[in-house]
Amino acid sequence: MAVIGGPDPVVTDGLVFYIDPANGKNKNITSIPSLIGNITGTLSSQGVWQSSNFGYWNFDGTSDKITLPNSDSSGTTTNLFAFGDNNYTMHCWWKYIGDQVMWHSGHTGTNNSYISITSGFLGLGSQSAYKHQYSRSNNDSTWFHWALVREGQGSNQSKWYINGALVSTGTDATTWISAGTDAGIAGYGGSAAEGEMGPIAIYNGNYLTAEEIQKYYNNTKDRFV
């Protein structure tokens, strides 16, 4: 099954959240429905959306971010972002400008998942510690596609990909939860990320293979690089 109106995310098995600023349903609005499922995110300001690259979101590092509720459009509480012991994948097009939390699954508890992007590393962690970091060179003002995959909880089954290529393996044996009021993209609490973002996809209960990640990168790279 494909998502209509934007680049095909290639695999939809386990896909629980997918937004793309090039899609008409996600353009220039503050209420951003996932292109699959029943989750709708709230963008802090309509002016975050920009038209270049067929559409992207520009987060200013001050107040711009996307908040994701812990319930779907019917009001049913969902644990879509609580990976637990499941395999999962998150991937996104991003242009780094400033250090900050790129993703969090909730505000409280030691086993909420966080992804941080800085000038020196990409990091998966909790409030208490990083679980898997990838050291990188400073890529200011350069679009890149990152993907984080957990194929299992054993050694070297946590994988970072950059621009379709595997760059780091590690171990993620955490039972991830989703505690607090909301999950969020491009900010945590009162802190906001500074950068530009294209499509973002989240899978729970499935992981993408190296070939699937490479295919998605190839299908979308002409838009950003």
C-alpha positions in Angstrom: 0.0 0.0 0.0 1.3 3.4 -0.9 0.7 6.8 0.6 -1.0 9.1 -2.0 0.3 12.6 -2.8 3.9 12.3 -1.7 6.9 10.1 -2.2 6.0 6.4 -1.6 7.5 5.4 1.8 8.3 2.1 0.1 7.1 -0.1 3.0 3.9 0.4 5.0 3.9 -2.7 7.2 4.3 -1.4 10.7 4.1 2.3 9.5 2.3 4.2 12.3 3.1 7.8 11.4 4.2 9.5 8.2 4.1 13.2 7.2 5.5 15.0 4.2 5.4 18.8 3.7 5.1 18.2 -0.1 1.7 16.5 0.4 -1.3 18.6 0.0 -2.7 17.4 3.3 0.4 18.6 5.1 1.0 21.9 3.3 1.0 25.3 5.0 -1.3 24.3 7.9 -0.9 24.0 11.7 -3.0 20.8 12.0 -0.9 18.0 10.3 -2.6 14.7 9.8 -0.5 11.6 9.4 -0.8 10.3 5.9 -1.4 6.9 7.4 -3.5 6.1 10.5 -5.5 8.5 12.7 -2.9 10.7 14.4 -2.8 14.4 13.8 0.1 16.6 14.9 0.0 20.3 15.8 2.5 22.7 14.3 3.3 25.7 16.5 3.1 28.2 13.6 1.7 28.1 10.1 4.8 30.1 8.9 7.0 27.1 9.6 6.1 25.6 6.2 8.2 26.7 3.2 7.7 26.1 -0.5 11.2 25.2 -1.7 12.1 21.5 -2.3 8.4 21.0 -3.0 7.9 21.8 0.7 9.7 21.6 4.0 9.3 22.8 7.6 11.7 25.4 8.9 12.1 25.3 12.7 13.6 28.4 14.2 15.1 27.1 17.4 12.8 29.3 19.5 9.3 28.0 19.6 8.6 26.0 16.4 7.9 22.3 16.8 5.3 19.6 16.1 3.4 18.1 19.0 1.9 14.6 18.7 -1.0 13.6 20.9 -1.2 10.4 23.0 -4.6 9.6 21.5 -5.9 9.3 17.9 -8.7 11.3 16.2 -11.4 9.2 17.9 -10.0 10.0 21.4 -8.6 6.5 21.9 -5.3 6.4 23.8 -2.6 5.0 21.6 0.9 3.5 22.3 2.1 4.0 18.7 5.3 5.7 19.9 5.9 3.3 22.8 8.1 0.8 21.1 8.5 -1.4 24.1 10.7 -4.4 23.1 9.5 -4.2 19.4 11.7 -3.6 16.4 11.2 -0.2 15.0 12.5 2.3 12.4 12.5 6.1 12.3 13.8 8.0 9.3 13.7 11.6 8.2 15.2 14.2 5.8 16.9 16.9 7.9 19.1 20.0 7.5 21.1 20.7 10.7 21.4 24.3 11.9 21.5 24.0 15.7 21.8 21.3 18.4 18.6 20.0 20.0 16.3 17.1 20.6 14.8 16.0 17.2 12.3 13.6 18.6 10.9 12.5 22.0 8.2 9.9 22.8 7.0 11.7 26.0 8.0 14.1 28.8 8.5 12.0 31.9 10.1 8.7 32.8 13.5 7.3 32.2 12.7 5.2 29.2 11.1 7.7 26.8 13.0 7.6 23.5 14.9 10.7 22.4 16.8 11.4 19.2 19.3 14.2 19.3 21.1 15.8 16.4 24.2 17.9 17.0 27.1 19.1 15.1 29.1 16.2 16.4 26.7 13.2 16.6 23.3 11.6 16.2 22.2 10.0 19.4 19.4 7.7 20.6 18.9 8.0 24.3 16.6 8.3 27.3 16.6 11.0 29.9 19.3 9.2 31.8 21.8 8.0 29.1 22.5 7.7 25.4 22.1 4.1 24.1 23.6 4.4 20.6 25.5 7.4 19.3 27.0 8.0 15.8 29.8 10.5 15.6 29.6 12.7 12.5 31.3 15.7 11.0 29.6 19.0 11.1 27.0 19.2 8.3 25.7 22.7 8.7 23.3 23.8 6.0 23.4 20.4 4.2 20.4 18.2 3.7 20.8 14.6 4.7 18.6 11.6 5.3 19.0 9.7 8.6 17.4 6.4 9.6 17.5 4.6 12.9 16.7 0.9 12.9 16.3 -1.7 15.7 16.4 -5.1 14.2 16.5 -6.8 17.6 17.9 -6.2 21.1 21.1 -8.1 20.5 24.6 -6.8 19.8 24.9 -4.6 16.7 21.2 -4.8 15.9 20.7 -1.0 16.4 21.7 0.7 13.2 22.2 4.3 12.0 22.0 5.0 8.3 23.0 8.3 6.6 22.0 8.9 3.0 21.1 5.3 2.5 24.4 3.9 3.8 25.0 2.0 7.1 27.4 4.1 9.2 27.1 2.7 12.8 25.9 -0.4 14.7 25.2 -0.7 18.4 23.0 -2.3 21.0 19.5 -1.1 22.0 18.0 -3.4 24.5 15.7 -0.8 26.1 12.0 -1.3 26.7 10.9 2.0 25.4 7.8 3.7 26.8 5.8 6.8 25.9 5.1 8.7 29.1 3.9 12.2 29.7 1.4 14.3 27.8 2.6 14.2 24.2 5.3 13.1 21.9 7.1 15.7 19.8 9.2 16.5 16.7 11.8 19.2 16.6 11.7 20.1 20.3 11.4 18.9 23.8 9.5 20.7 26.6 10.4 24.4 26.4 13.4 23.7 24.0 13.0 23.9 20.3 15.2 22.5 17.5 16.7 24.7 14.8 16.8 23.1 11.4 14.8 22.2 8.3 12.8 19.0 7.9 11.3 17.1 5.0 9.3 13.8 5.3 9.5 11.8 8.6 8.3 8.2 9.0 7.9 6.1 12.2 7.5 2.3 12.2 6.5 0.3 15.3 6.8 -3.5 15.2 8.8 -3.6 11.9 12.2 -2.6 10.8 13.4 -1.5 7.3 16.2 -3.5 5.7 19.3 -1.8 4.2 17.8 -2.3 0.8 14.5 -0.6 1.7 16.3 2.4 3.3 18.5 2.8 0.2 15.4 2.6 -2.0 13.7 5.4 -0.1 16.8 7.5 -0.2 17.1 7.0 -3.9 13.4 7.8 -4.5 13.6 11.1 -2.6 17.2 12.4 -2.9 16.6 14.6 -6.0 14.3 16.7 -4.0 17.0 17.7 -1.4 20.5 17.1 -2.8 
